[in-house]
Amino acid sequence: MRLSYTVQANKFPFSLNSELLWSHDGTHFEARLEFSAFGQSRLQTSRGEITPEGLAPLRFSDKFRSEVAAHFDRQKGKVTFSANTPDAPLLAGAQDRLSILVQLAAMVASHPEAYPEATTIAIQTIGPREADTWLFTVGQKETLTLPGGEQTALKLVRNPRKEFDQRVELWLAPAMSYLPVRIRITEASGAYVDQKWLASHKAP
């Protein structure tokens, strides 16, 4: 599946574009999220395995000019980082900052009745430099008017718990297999990036 978005960010006086590509063969998966404008791009990738317990990432990378990455060592139960930050313990069900979008979609799509309003979902989430447990609160379904048209979507919110945590808002659309049709990330400083669904189609 390939989803295209328009992106607004209050750091920039212009719109960006982004594209989320999700592919798998039933055993392995790859997800790619790319932001682009004026010939410049930022690319996040997640690769891993599909298990009975869900997605099991093996490598997450974030590239803008240079690349930083996290490696999941499941045999040793730890995550290592290319940025020379300390290793982190690897918890059951851990995701990275990209695979978590698809894992949440799969969880809600398979048992939507298990996630009523006010439910909390806790998932260890690995970035390119650190690990943290993200807590998402399930909200209500909302009807969004997006560049690609109207979509009904279930809102999930990760509220900050520490001083510099990001606020992450996701809108998961049943018509898109609960993949996100809007992603809004707000920094502690107030800077935000707001991705809104523009189009989607099955990837070749």
N, C-alpha and C positions, 0 to 999 in steps of 0.2 A: 504494500500500500504506500502511495506517495501523497502526502498532504502538503499543500502550499499555503503560506500565510503572508499577510501584510504585517509589518512590524512598526510600531511606534515606540520611540524612546525619547524621554525628555532631555537626554544628553545631546540629542541631535535634532537640528531643525528640518529634517527630511525623513521620509519613510524608507524603511529597509524591506527586504524580502527574506523569507526563510523557507526551508523545505525540510520536512521530516520524512525519511525513507525507512520503512520497516520491512524486513524480508527474513524468511526462515525456510528451512527444508524439513521441518518436523523434528530435527535433532539439534541443529545449530541455528543461531540467529545473528543478525546484524542490524543495528539501528544507526542512522546518520542524521544529524541535525546541522544544517548549514545556513548561516546568515551571510548575506552578500549585499554589497552596494558599491558602485563606482569601481568595480574591478577588485575590490578587497573582500576577503571572506574570513569567517571564523567557522571552524568545523569541529563538531563533537562526534565521536564514534563510540559505539559499545558493541562488543562481540562476546559471544558466550554460548552456553548450551541450554537446551530446553529440557527440563526435568519434571518428574511428577509433582514436585513441590513448587514449580514455577521457573522463572528465568534464573539462570546462574551465570552472571557475567564473569568473564575471564580477564578482559582488558577494557579500560575506559580511557579515552584520550580527549584532550582539548587543545586545539591548535589555532593560534593566531600569531602569525610570524614564526614563533617557535612552538614546539609541542611539549606538553606535560601529560603524564599518564599515570594511571593506577593499575596495578596487577593483582589479581585475586589468586592467592595460593591456598587452595582449599585443603591440600594435604597437610600443610603446616598451620592452617587456620589463621592466616594473617593476610593483610593487604600491604603491599609495598608501593612506594611512590618514587617516580623518577626525579621529583623536585628536591630530593634529599631531605624530606621531612620524615619524622619517625614512623615506623611501621604501626599499623593499627590491627587490633584483633578483628577477625572476620566472624560475624554473627550469622546465625541461620537466617535464610531469607534475604540476605543483604542484596542491595541493588546499587547501581551507580546513578548519577544525576540524569542520565538519559534513559536507561532501561526501566527506571521506576515509572516513567510515563506509560510504558506498555504493560508493565506488571500490574499497576493499578487498574488499567483498562481491563486486563484479563480477569482480575479478581472480581471486579464489579460485574462484568459481563457474564461470568459463570454462575454467580449467585447474587443477583441484585437485591433480593429480599434480605440478604444477610447484612446489608449496609444501610439501615434506616438513618434518618436525620439524627445528627449529634453523635453518631458512631465515631470512635477514634481508631485510626489505622496507624500502627507504629512500624516503621521499616528503617533498618540501618541503611544510610545513604552515603555512598562513597563519591567524593569529588576528586579532582586531580591532585589535591594536596592533603586532604584530611577526610576523616570519617565522622559521621554524626548520626544520631537517631532522629529521623523526621517524624513528627506526629501530624497526621492529616485528620481534620474534622470534616465529616460528611455534612453537607448543607442540603438545600432544597434544589429541586429541578427548576431551571430558569429557561425562558425562551429568549434567545439571543438574536439580534439582528446584526449579521456579520457581512463582510464584503462578498462572501460566497452565497449569501441567503440566510434565511432563518433556520436555526437549529435549536432543538430542545436538548438541554444538557444538565447533567448533575454536577453541582459545584463542590469541590474539595478545597480546603484551605489549610496550608501549613503556616501557623502563626509563629512569629519569633519567640524564642524562649531565652535567648542570650542577647547581649547588647548589639552585636553586629550580625545577627541572623537575618536571612532574607525571609520576606513573606512571599509564599508561593501560592498562587491561586490557579486551579485547573478546572476547566469545564469539559466533562466527558460526555460525548454524544452517543446515545444508543444507536442512531442511524449510521454511525461510523465505527461500529464495534467498540464503542466507548473510548476510542482514541480521542485525544484532546482537540477540541475545536477552538479553544482559547487558552492561552498560557500567559499569565501576568506575574512577573517577578519584580518585587520592590525591595530595594536596598534600604538599610537603616538610614541612609542619608536622604532618602526620598526619591532617588533616581529609580526609574522603572523601565522595563521592557515589556511591551504588550503585543503578543502575537495573536492575530485573528484569522480564522480560517478563510481561505479564498477559493480553493478548489481541491479536489482529491480524485485519484484514479488508481487503478491497480497498476503496480509497476511491472514492466516487462520482465 
